[in-house]
Amino acid sequence: MSDFPILDPQQVAAATAQPGLVLLDFWQATCAPCRALEPRLAELAHQHPGTFDGYRIDVDADPRTVDAFDVMSIPTVVLLRDGHEVARLDGLIRPEDLHAMIADATSPGDADAG
């Protein structure tokens, strides 16, 4: 069972419009760095239960979503809050980068700082 189900192109709009945090993993089955990221994302989901919903976008099956999010390389992880991008990581993504991204997005006062 995957913590990050692969979205069909027709499911993307509903998934990305969800309230709260949504993490999108732009992924390709033959991409070795993408496969290396999978256990890191699973660990992130288990260490931050209920904090975000995670999904994968298959870059080969859904080029329209890849273009819509301006993804230039894989793996790319995009974090949305209430449908708006708040963070992005790409390339060699370390576990500490993922945790920092979630911590920044969930820190008290983040939305109303200023």
CORURBEL-V726956 format. One record per backbone hydrogen bond with DSSP energy under -1.0 kcal/mol. CO is the residue of the C=O (numbers start at 0). NH is the residue of the N-H. If there is no record, write none. Layout:
# CORURBEL-V726956
co=CO nh=NH
co=CO nh=NH
This chain:
# CORURBEL-V726956
co=4 nh=55
co=7 nh=10
co=10 nh=14
co=11 nh=15
co=12 nh=16
co=19 nh=81
co=20 nh=52
co=21 nh=79
co=22 nh=54
co=23 nh=77
co=24 nh=56
co=25 nh=75
co=26 nh=58
co=27 nh=30
co=30 nh=34
co=31 nh=35
co=32 nh=36
co=33 nh=37
co=36 nh=40
co=37 nh=41
co=38 nh=42
co=39 nh=43
co=40 nh=44
co=41 nh=45
co=42 nh=46
co=43 nh=47
co=47 nh=50
co=52 nh=22
co=54 nh=24
co=55 nh=6
co=56 nh=26
co=57 nh=61
co=61 nh=65
co=62 nh=66
co=63 nh=67
co=64 nh=68
co=65 nh=70
co=66 nh=69
co=74 nh=90
co=75 nh=25
co=76 nh=88
co=77 nh=23
co=78 nh=85
co=78 nh=86
co=79 nh=21
co=80 nh=83
co=83 nh=80
co=86 nh=78
co=88 nh=76
co=90 nh=92
co=93 nh=97
co=94 nh=98
co=95 nh=99
co=96 nh=100
co=97 nh=101
co=98 nh=102
co=99 nh=103
co=100 nh=104
co=101 nh=105
co=106 nh=109
